[in-house]
Amino acid sequence: MEFVSQPVRAMDNGSNIRYLDLGPKFMSADGTIAKAIMPDQLHPSAAGYEIWVEGMKPLLDAMMASK
């Protein structure tokens, strides 16, 4: 599923502007998003925010280490 256009991805310069697609981390194998993760299919629950944090952490750690 494609949510973001190529021009947005193209802004990733590998340094201080990074593009990170976390969409797949929220989806089940069948392409749906569990109500436990996003009850209204838009706003994350506490469990959804945990997925978000875990998905972002490696990139944020790497970016902070390079400063």
PyRosetta script that sets phi, psi and omega in degrees:
from pyrosetta import init, pose_from_sequence

init()
pose = pose_from_sequence("MEFVSQPVRAMDNGSNIRYLDLGPKFMSADGTIAKAIMPDQLHPSAAGYEIWVEGMKPLLDAMMASK")
pose.set_psi(1, 133.1)
pose.set_omega(1, -174.8)
pose.set_phi(2, -106.7)
pose.set_psi(2, 114.0)
pose.set_omega(2, -179.7)
pose.set_phi(3, -107.0)
pose.set_psi(3, -25.3)
pose.set_omega(3, -173.2)
pose.set_phi(4, -121.2)
pose.set_psi(4, 138.9)
pose.set_omega(4, -177.8)
pose.set_phi(5, -77.9)
pose.set_psi(5, 161.0)
pose.set_omega(5, 178.8)
pose.set_phi(6, -57.6)
pose.set_psi(6, -39.8)
pose.set_omega(6, 179.0)
pose.set_phi(7, -59.1)
pose.set_psi(7, -33.6)
pose.set_omega(7, 177.5)
pose.set_phi(8, -68.3)
pose.set_psi(8, -45.8)
pose.set_omega(8, 177.2)
pose.set_phi(9, -60.0)
pose.set_psi(9, -36.0)
pose.set_omega(9, -176.4)
pose.set_phi(10, -66.7)
pose.set_psi(10, -18.2)
pose.set_omega(10, 178.6)
pose.set_phi(11, -72.7)
pose.set_psi(11, -15.9)
pose.set_omega(11, 178.1)
pose.set_phi(12, -63.9)
pose.set_psi(12, 114.8)
pose.set_omega(12, -179.0)
pose.set_phi(13, -102.6)
pose.set_psi(13, 7.2)
pose.set_omega(13, 177.8)
pose.set_phi(14, 75.5)
pose.set_psi(14, 3.5)
pose.set_omega(14, -177.5)
pose.set_phi(15, -127.8)
pose.set_psi(15, -91.1)
pose.set_omega(15, -176.1)
pose.set_phi(16, -97.8)
pose.set_psi(16, -6.4)
pose.set_omega(16, 173.0)
pose.set_phi(17, -122.4)
pose.set_psi(17, 118.2)
pose.set_omega(17, -176.8)
pose.set_phi(18, -127.3)
pose.set_psi(18, 144.7)
pose.set_omega(18, 175.9)
pose.set_phi(19, -108.4)
pose.set_psi(19, 129.4)
pose.set_omega(19, -179.7)
pose.set_phi(20, -135.9)
pose.set_psi(20, 115.7)
pose.set_omega(20, 179.9)
pose.set_phi(21, -91.8)
pose.set_psi(21, 104.6)
pose.set_omega(21, -180.0)
pose.set_phi(22, -95.6)
pose.set_psi(22, -3.7)
pose.set_omega(22, -178.0)
pose.set_phi(23, -48.8)
pose.set_psi(23, -50.1)
pose.set_omega(23, -178.5)
pose.set_phi(24, -60.5)
pose.set_psi(24, -27.1)
pose.set_omega(24, 179.9)
pose.set_phi(25, -67.5)
pose.set_psi(25, -24.4)
pose.set_omega(25, -179.7)
pose.set_phi(26, -88.1)
pose.set_psi(26, -15.9)
pose.set_omega(26, -172.8)
pose.set_phi(27, -92.5)
pose.set_psi(27, 143.9)
pose.set_omega(27, 173.3)
pose.set_phi(28, -77.4)
pose.set_psi(28, 173.0)
pose.set_omega(28, -179.6)
pose.set_phi(29, -58.4)
pose.set_psi(29, -29.4)
pose.set_omega(29, -179.1)
pose.set_phi(30, -87.7)
pose.set_psi(30, 5.9)
pose.set_omega(30, 176.7)
pose.set_phi(31, 87.7)
pose.set_psi(31, 3.4)
pose.set_omega(31, 178.0)
pose.set_phi(32, -95.2)
pose.set_psi(32, 165.8)
pose.set_omega(32, 175.7)
pose.set_phi(33, -111.3)
pose.set_psi(33, 123.0)
pose.set_omega(33, -177.4)
pose.set_phi(34, -64.0)
pose.set_psi(34, 142.0)
pose.set_omega(34, 178.3)
pose.set_phi(35, -61.1)
pose.set_psi(35, -27.4)
pose.set_omega(35, 177.7)
pose.set_phi(36, -66.7)
pose.set_psi(36, -23.3)
pose.set_omega(36, -179.4)
pose.set_phi(37, -93.8)
pose.set_psi(37, -42.1)
pose.set_omega(37, 178.0)
pose.set_phi(38, -140.0)
pose.set_psi(38, 88.0)
pose.set_omega(38, -174.7)
pose.set_phi(39, -54.7)
pose.set_psi(39, -36.7)
pose.set_omega(39, -179.9)
pose.set_phi(40, -102.8)
pose.set_psi(40, 11.1)
pose.set_omega(40, -179.2)
pose.set_phi(41, 64.1)
pose.set_psi(41, 18.8)
pose.set_omega(41, 177.5)
pose.set_phi(42, -137.2)
pose.set_psi(42, -48.6)
pose.set_omega(42, -175.7)
pose.set_phi(43, -102.7)
pose.set_psi(43, 129.1)
pose.set_omega(43, -179.7)
pose.set_phi(44, -67.2)
pose.set_psi(44, 147.9)
pose.set_omega(44, 169.8)
pose.set_phi(45, -84.1)
pose.set_psi(45, -177.4)
pose.set_omega(45, 175.6)
pose.set_phi(46, -57.0)
pose.set_psi(46, -40.4)
pose.set_omega(46, 178.7)
pose.set_phi(47, -65.2)
pose.set_psi(47, -37.1)
pose.set_omega(47, 177.7)
pose.set_phi(48, -65.4)
pose.set_psi(48, -40.6)
pose.set_omega(48, 177.8)
pose.set_phi(49, -66.1)
pose.set_psi(49, -33.0)
pose.set_omega(49, 175.6)
pose.set_phi(50, -62.5)
pose.set_psi(50, -42.2)
pose.set_omega(50, 176.8)
pose.set_phi(51, -62.0)
pose.set_psi(51, -43.1)
pose.set_omega(51, 179.5)
pose.set_phi(52, -59.9)
pose.set_psi(52, -49.5)
pose.set_omega(52, -179.6)
pose.set_phi(53, -60.3)
pose.set_psi(53, -48.0)
pose.set_omega(53, -179.3)
pose.set_phi(54, -62.6)
pose.set_psi(54, -34.4)
pose.set_omega(54, 178.5)
pose.set_phi(55, -71.2)
pose.set_psi(55, -35.0)
pose.set_omega(55, -177.8)
pose.set_phi(56, -84.2)
pose.set_psi(56, -29.1)
pose.set_omega(56, -171.5)
pose.set_phi(57, -53.2)
pose.set_psi(57, -48.6)
pose.set_omega(57, -178.7)
pose.set_phi(58, -59.1)
pose.set_psi(58, -42.5)
pose.set_omega(58, 179.9)
pose.set_phi(59, -68.9)
pose.set_psi(59, -43.3)
pose.set_omega(59, 178.6)
pose.set_phi(60, -62.8)
pose.set_psi(60, -42.5)
pose.set_omega(60, 177.3)
pose.set_phi(61, -59.3)
pose.set_psi(61, -44.9)
pose.set_omega(61, 179.5)
pose.set_phi(62, -63.7)
pose.set_psi(62, -42.1)
pose.set_omega(62, 179.7)
pose.set_phi(63, -65.1)
pose.set_psi(63, -41.7)
pose.set_omega(63, 179.8)
pose.set_phi(64, -67.8)
pose.set_psi(64, -34.8)
pose.set_omega(64, 179.4)
pose.set_phi(65, -67.4)
pose.set_psi(65, -27.2)
pose.set_omega(65, -177.9)
pose.set_phi(66, -84.6)
pose.set_psi(66, -3.1)
pose.set_omega(66, -179.7)
pose.set_phi(67, -87.7)
pose.dump_pdb("model.pdb")
